């Protein structure tokens, strides 16, 4: 089976990483409502969220790091990007 790399961002400050879990859960719930509960290749397929202490100055660097470190069937990873907020990314089963 395949996977898709999916990202989303939340415009929250760096010290607001503890607020991401309920926002992410709501995004996943809406995604599963719209796309189903199995192998959609969308963010609803990630198994939870891991908020890291990683931060980046450039979005491109953040996306690259998350895509290289996230694992299919595992939690989505959240990193902070200066001026952008929190980037969340996951390899989602399809």
Backbone torsions as a table, in degrees:
resi	resn	phi	psi	omega
1	UNK	NA	154.4	-175.9
2	UNK	-95.7	-172.0	176.1
3	UNK	-155.1	156.8	176.8
4	UNK	-122.4	140.4	174.0
5	UNK	-88.9	120.3	-175.6
6	UNK	-120.3	139.7	174.7
7	UNK	-129.8	157.4	169.8
8	UNK	-151.3	160.3	-179.3
9	UNK	-127.9	151.1	173.6
10	UNK	-125.9	128.1	-179.9
11	UNK	-79.4	73.0	177.7
12	UNK	-120.4	154.1	177.8
13	UNK	-72.8	163.1	-177.6
14	UNK	-58.5	-38.0	-178.6
15	UNK	-80.6	6.4	-179.7
16	UNK	-107.1	20.1	179.1
17	UNK	-59.8	-28.0	178.8
18	UNK	-69.2	-10.5	179.0
19	UNK	-92.4	-2.9	-175.0
20	UNK	-74.0	-36.4	-173.4
21	UNK	-55.5	-50.2	179.9
22	UNK	-68.5	-31.8	177.1
23	UNK	-66.7	-43.3	178.6
24	UNK	-65.4	-42.2	179.2
25	UNK	-60.4	-39.7	178.5
26	UNK	-66.3	-40.4	176.8
27	UNK	-61.9	-42.6	179.6
28	UNK	-65.0	-43.3	180.0
29	UNK	-60.0	-45.7	178.9
30	UNK	-64.0	-40.4	179.1
31	UNK	-61.9	-45.3	179.8
32	UNK	-66.2	-33.3	175.7
33	UNK	-62.7	-42.6	-176.4
34	UNK	-81.4	-31.6	-170.2
35	UNK	-121.0	0.2	179.0
36	UNK	95.3	172.3	-172.5
37	UNK	-104.4	4.8	179.2
38	UNK	-149.2	133.8	171.8
39	UNK	52.9	36.7	178.8
40	UNK	-80.7	-19.6	-176.7
41	UNK	75.6	15.5	-178.6
42	UNK	-116.3	174.7	-169.4
43	UNK	-59.0	-23.0	178.1
44	UNK	-65.0	-14.4	-179.1
45	UNK	-85.8	-11.8	178.3
46	UNK	-68.0	147.5	-178.0
47	UNK	-99.1	69.5	178.4
48	UNK	92.3	-167.3	-173.9
49	UNK	-140.1	134.8	173.4
50	UNK	-116.5	112.6	178.1
51	UNK	-86.9	115.1	-177.3
52	UNK	-91.7	171.3	174.6
53	UNK	-97.3	11.6	178.0
54	UNK	-73.2	141.8	172.4
55	UNK	-141.7	150.7	-174.7
56	UNK	-133.6	153.1	176.1
57	UNK	-86.4	-27.2	-176.7
58	UNK	-122.1	137.8	179.2
59	UNK	-60.2	-40.7	-178.8
60	UNK	-57.8	-42.7	179.1
61	UNK	-66.8	-38.0	179.2
62	UNK	-65.2	-45.8	179.2
63	UNK	-61.0	-43.3	179.3
64	UNK	-61.3	-46.0	-179.1
65	UNK	-62.9	-45.7	-178.8
66	UNK	-64.3	-43.0	-178.7
67	UNK	-64.6	-31.1	179.2
68	UNK	-81.3	-22.1	-174.7
69	UNK	-107.5	-21.0	176.8
70	UNK	-73.1	149.9	-178.7
71	UNK	-125.3	139.1	174.6
72	UNK	-57.7	140.2	-179.8
73	UNK	76.3	2.7	-178.7
74	UNK	-111.8	-173.5	-179.3
75	UNK	-69.6	152.3	168.9
76	UNK	-70.8	152.0	179.1
77	UNK	-109.9	137.7	177.6
78	UNK	-114.0	130.7	175.5
79	UNK	-131.1	154.5	-179.8
80	UNK	-96.0	139.4	177.5
81	UNK	-123.6	121.6	-179.9
82	UNK	-52.8	131.0	177.0
83	UNK	77.3	-7.5	-177.1
84	UNK	-116.0	-33.3	-175.4
85	UNK	106.2	-151.6	-176.3
86	UNK	-93.2	128.2	173.2
87	UNK	-100.4	130.8	175.7
88	UNK	-118.7	133.4	179.7
89	UNK	-141.1	151.2	-179.7
90	UNK	-156.4	149.4	168.3
91	UNK	-90.1	113.1	-171.8
92	UNK	-108.8	130.4	-175.8
93	UNK	-63.1	141.1	179.5
94	UNK	-135.7	NA	NA
